[in-house]
Amino acid sequence: MPELPEVENVKNTLNRFLPGKMITDVKIYWENIIKHPGTEEFILKLKGQTFQSVYRRGKFLIFHLDEDVLVSHLRMEGKYGLNQKDEPADKHTHVIFQFSDGTELRYRDVRKFGTMHLYPKGTEESHAPLKTLGIEPLSDSLTAALLKKLFANRKRNIKSVLLDQTLIAGLGNIYVDEVLFQAGIHPETSANKLSQPRLKKLKTAITEILSESVKHGGSSIRSYTNAVGETGGYQLKLFVYGRKNEACRVCGTEIERLVVAGRGTHICKTCQK
């Protein structure tokens, strides 16, 4: 599943070509993707509107139009791309936004897990799925003091807490593993047991790793590409994720794979005691 750095790069590439495109029609071939409103109203509302800009909130893409906001979650395999109208669409293309200039924004999704919600502009934060999202991890508001407050009454292991999108929005399995490694924290440590110095390291790791991954286009672990088909490069810089049985780049200990919070988890048992 694309995490914050990957979604941020999709957002950036969409902003290269999408603003100013006016929708003349919308074709929907898999109605389950449209969660709000119904498909007929979804199409009717979008016709005639122009895309203004694209933002990101957690792992969600936020498309601002003239009157409405389209909230899109890529989930496992969702992808957007710009095509000419006469180019054939493959069987995994489920939503097509047709534009007045003869181009189309196509949404492809092999797994069909992606979602779209359409709301009047200014109301999107008060509705699902955005209303329950936690703080942005790259926000200036995220501090070690805030982490201490967030974790104070949470006895769950720190991995499950960091994956909780209602607390911090945007971290997923890849970057939680990397952040915990850099901060020297074992993923099974209770969140409320972390010391203030360790929380400072955790905050620093979140900021540095996510920022560096955005800079390198995200991590192309499986099928991720941005909206113009470019792959990321941060997977080459990962310290633990996906490196089972390889030597730790810091101490040489063999990287282990555990299951924590129901997720495959990679650690160095020396660096993360």
N, C-alpha and C positions, 0 to 999 in steps of 0.2 A: 504494500500500500504506500503510495507517495506520502511523504511526511512534509513538514514545513519547508525545508529547503527545495524539495522538488516542486511543490505547489507554488512557492514563490517564483521559481524560474518559469513555470508555465504561465503564471500571471504576467511576468515581465515580457515574455515573448508574445502573448496575446495582445499586450498593449502596443506592440510594434505595428500591428496591422488592423486591429479591430475598431478602434474609435472612429466614428463617422460612418460606419456601415449601417445602412437602413434596411430593416427587415421587410421583405415583401410577402414572405410565406414561411411557415414552419411545417416540416414533415416529421411525423413521429411514427416509428416502426416498432417500438417496444414501449407500450404505454406505462408499464410498471416503473419506469424511470421518473415519470412525472408524478410527484407526490402532492403538490398543491399549486394551483387549483386543479380541477379536472382538465383533461387534455383539450377539450373543445374551447374552454375558457382560456387556457394557457395560450393556445394558438391565436385566438381572437385578440387577446390583450397585447401580444407581441407584434402583431402586424402593424406596420407603419412606424414603429419605434426605432430609434437609432441608438446604437451602443456608444456610450460616453467614455467609460474607462473600466478597468478591472482591478479589483482589490483582493486581498487575501485576509481571511480570519481563521486562525488555526490551520486546519487542513482543507478549508473550504475556499472556493473561488467565488467572488462576489462581483457580478456583472451589473454595472449601473447603466440603465437605459434612461430615456426621457422621463418616464413616469414610474417605472417599476424597477425592482431589483431582482435579479436571478441568482439564486444561491445554488451552487453546484458542488457536489462531492464526488470525486473521481473514484473513491473506494479502491478496489484492487487493480483494475486494468483500464480505467477510463482515460480517454485521450481526446483532445481537441486538435483540429487541423483545418487550414484554409485550403479550399479546392475551387477549381473552376466548375461551373454548373454542368458542363458537358463531360466531365470526368466521371467514369463509372464508380459507383460506391460499392464497397464489399459488404458481405453478409453481416459484418459486425458493426456497421453504421446504423445507429438507432435513432438519432435525432439530427435533422438538418435544418439550419437557419439559412434561408435563401435571401440574398441581398440584391439591391437595385442595380449594382454594378456588374452582375453576372457571376459573382463569386458566392461561395457557400462556406459557412462554418459547420463542420461536421463533428459530431460526437460519436466516437467508436468505443465499444466496451465489450471485450470478449466474454467476460464473466456476467455482464448485465447487472452488476451490483450498484452502479452509480445512481445518484439521485439528483433531482432538480426541484426547487421550490421557487415560486414567483410570488412576490409580495409588493404592495405599494411602497414606493421609496420612503424611507424613514421609519418603516414599521418592522423591518426584517429582524432587528435585534430582539424584538419582543415575541417572536415566534420560533418554533422549532425549525431548523436544528441549531440556530445561533444562540438562542436565549440561555442555554445551559453551559455555554463555553466558558472556560476559565481564562486566566490572564495570558496575554501573549508572552512567550518566553524571551523574545528580543525587546520587550518593552522596558523602558527605564524604570517602570514601577516594580519590576521583578528584582528584588534584593534578597540578601541572605536573611534579613529580618522578616521579610514577608514569607519566605520559605519556612522559617521557624514557626510562624503563625499558622501557615497552611498545614504543617505537619504535626502540630502540637498534640492533637487528640487522635492521631491516626496511627494505629498499631500495626497496620498492614505493612508488608515488606515494601521497601522504597521503589522497587521496580513497578509494582502494581500502582503505586501512588503517582509516579511520574507518567504512567500511561493513562491515567484518569484525565480525560479531556475537560471535565468540569472543574479541575483545579488549574492545570496548565495546558493550554491548547496548542497542539502542533507536534509534540513529541510522540514518536512511535518506537517500534522495537529496535530499529537500527541505531537511532541516536540515543535512546536510553542506555543501551549497552555501552556505547562509546563514551557518553557523559559519565556514567558510573565508573568506568575504567579510569578516565582522566582524573576523576575526583578521589580515586582510591577507595571506593565504597563497594562492599559486597552487595549484590542485588537482593539478598534475603534479609538484610538489616532492617529492623523496624524503623519506619520513617520518623517516629517521635523520639528515637534514641540518638539521632545524629547531633553531634556537638556543633557549636557555633563555628569553629574553624573549618569543620568538614562541610558545613552548609555554605560557607564562603567559597570553598573549592568547587562545590557543586554548582553554585550560581555562575562562577567564572567558566566552568566547563560548558555549561549550557550555552552561554553567550558565545564563547570562542568556537565551539564545534559547529553550531548552527550557522554562524556567520561565515565560517570558512567553507562549509558545504555549499551555502548559497553562492559564494564567490566562484566555486568550481562547478557550478551547474547541477548540484545535487548528486545523488548516488544512483547509478544505473545497475542495480543488483540483478534484476530480471528483465523486465520489458519497458522500464521507464524511459520516455523521451519527452522533451518539452513540446510546445505547440508548433515548432517548426522542424521537428524530427531530430533535434540534437540530443545526444546522450550526455549524461553527467560524467564527472571525473573524480568525484570524491571517494568512490568505492576503492580507489587505489591508495587512499590515505587512512583507511579504517584500521584501527589497532586490534580490535577483538571480533567484531561482528563478522560471521562467515569464515573465521580463520581457525576453526577447530583443528587440533593436532599440529598447528603451526607454532613456531616459537614466538613468544612475546617480544615485541620490538623494543621493550624497555629492559627486561631482565632475562629473557631467554627461556622462561618457563613455558611449557606447552599449554596452549590455549584449550580450555575445556568448554564443553557444551552442557548446560543444565536445562531443566524446565522450571521456570519461575513465573508465577502469575499466569500459568497456562501457556507461556510463550517460550520458544527456543531462545536460550540466553547464553551468551559467550562471555567468559571471564578468564582472567589470569589469577590463579589462587594465591600467587605471591604478592602481586600488586594490589589485590582486593581482598585482604584478609577479613 
